Amino acid sequence: MASRRQIASMKQSLFDQGYLDEQFIQLEELQDDANPNFVEEIVTLYYRDSSRLISSMDQALERHPLEFNRLDTIMHQFKGSSSSIGAKKVKAECTLFREYCRAGNAEGCKRSFQQLKREYATLRKKLEAYFQLARQAGPHETACRPK
Amino acid sequence: MGHQVKGKSPAVAHTTAQKLKKDHTAKKEEDQFQRGSVWDHATMSNEFSSSRRDAFPAGLRVLVVDDDLTWLRILEKMLKKCSYEVTTCCLAKEALNLLRERKDGFDIVISDVNMPDMDVMSVDGETRRVMKGVQHGACDYLLKPIRMKELRNIWQHVFRKRMHEAREFGTVEGFDSILLTRNVSDHFDDGNFFAIEDMTSTKKRKDPDSKHDDKEFGDQSSTKKARVVWSVDLHQKFVKAVNQIGFDKVGPKKILDLMNVPWLTRDNVASHLQKYRLYLGRLQKDGDQSPSSSVIQHSLFPSKDPSGSFSFQNPAIRQQNDASVDSCRYSSGTLQLKNVDARGHEGDNIKRIASEAMIDKRTDMTGKTHDTKIRKSSQKGPNQSFAPPDSERNHATFDCTTPKWSELPEMHLNKHDSRIPLKDSFSQLPLHNTHHNIQVDQSQTNTSVSSNLSVIEGETAACIETRPLYADHKNAGSVSSIGSADTFSMQSRSSMLNDQSLEPISTSMKNQGLNLTCNSDLDLFPKNLLLGGEVASAPLEDLKSFWPLGEGYNVNSGLQNIEMPEYYDLGLIGEVPTYDTAD
């Protein structure tokens, strides 16, 4: 059984390492009796919904020449979506990607997108681990603000 | 790519606006109905006491449109937490259908500006025009990530609109909806904007380019910010809360909670508090500067104002009067109401609320002066003397008309000075009657405050009687006090007293006692006495202990607290006059 301290420190590390931002706390604050697993629900929704954008992007990046406007549009959506859970690192990659996009830098876009996908996957793993731990300790833990 | 985004949003707006307009013209009956419902909701423009109003923001019908399912879900949750009635929708087309079918079904629409499924409908020639209209019509823009507190405020758009129509238009012209969008991506990298659409809008905005609709709000760009006008009632609540909490411990959040005004935001309060503190600080400062001994820092007599003017001065309101002493004629002054509320920028937040109101006030004072000269020194100098020998009768009327902003007060000040035989010094002169009659009439807002000040001074006795005259409005406060010799008795329903002003005159007067009595009969709220300076938050009870009552005064009903209805009152007492007894 995970201790509260473990959970708290795990969450804290997600913030400390820059994976998450304030938005995540906002989500936790929304969690209530009506939706005891609200944060997890949202994160799940995010990964399910954003995966289609990832696929769209993969396809769009296959094209020659690249349609930067389209890339940017997709990334814009993706970034907006990522902001919903406070995925800080992912968002940073989105920003970088869009800069390459505007600069017409195809290589930069592709590289950036690969990095983005890695961050995206990493965060997912970390959050899953976190939720798992939190579930063990009871619903209560997830609602705690990090220090 | 910014172009694509731009293209999309207008398409949504265009379609919606067009359809709604079409509906509007096609179904007049429905509009009538709609009108009725709008008015129904407009009850808040009546009294705060209505239960409906109390419940108002709760139950606000919100339609949320966003193609991002995650955000849609989050917004739904947030809005529900705000007790709003939420309908979600992830397709723009679907949203349009909903709006068509249930035209009066929503109070507000929150929509992502960037809806992919409207791509198809794309951009026609009118896009730019519509875009403009949309931008003008937008009441708010939210930037993701959206926070709860932003959503808590959205009802204000509805509220403001209703208030606006209620006072501006006797009739509602019908349903008018504008989709708000904004060109996001070019300027905001994060550009995930949400637009809020006020579905209760009844103002016609057929011509997107016309600005006249919003002229009362000034520039269009600033139109989108919610305004908070600190009305008398509101300020009273605020003061009450501050007192309750204790001046040292006050924080916007606490005040907000105590005030229990649903539509007020923490930021509104924070801003107001800041000004309030500044104001108190200034009073304090003024007090410190002057010798406490023989000087009454802030006298209750406006006429002795430093610059020979009757002036109210405080952070929020400033009134300046020019007075020519000899004739006792006061020209005009300005009343400025300024209420600026800026929400903190949190990096990605849009500053949204700001309000600023200005009132021009005309002051007209006429009076009979019998060989009376009033000398006014700007800073309260210890030796301020009243040259006016015999008696003087001043009648001052302040008339301030507030043009557009209905919430702004129209003031009527009536000052009545009767017989003030003042010789070199206040204390030495036998004062018979001084009557200050201040009438504040806010016709537009239905607030009127009037007070009557009268001072009688015997050899050493000083008596100030403040009596508020009425008011057409419950806001009006009445102040009246009767003091006997050596006593200052003041009763003011709304007043902020600087502690300095309450200080007994020790110099030439003996047995100076201070008596404060407040009568707040007209007010619904419990009154608090606010004292500047150290006493700032002292409840009346405490006050009593500070200043033992001299003789009887309690004029009107019981002692309550003194409260300031509004800034001008504060200013009146705080900054104006000072008088000296010494010499």
Interface residues (C-beta under 8 A of the other chain):
Chain A: E22 Q23 Q26 L27 E29 L30 D32 N35 F38 E41 I42 L45 Y46 D49 S50 F68 N69 R70 L71 D72 T73 H76 Q77 K79 G80 S81 S83 S84 I85 G86 T95 R98 C101
Chain B: M1 G2 H3 Q4 V5 D67 D68 L69 T70 W71 R73 I74 K77 M78 K81 N114 P116 K144 P145 R147 M148 S185 D189 D190 G191 N192
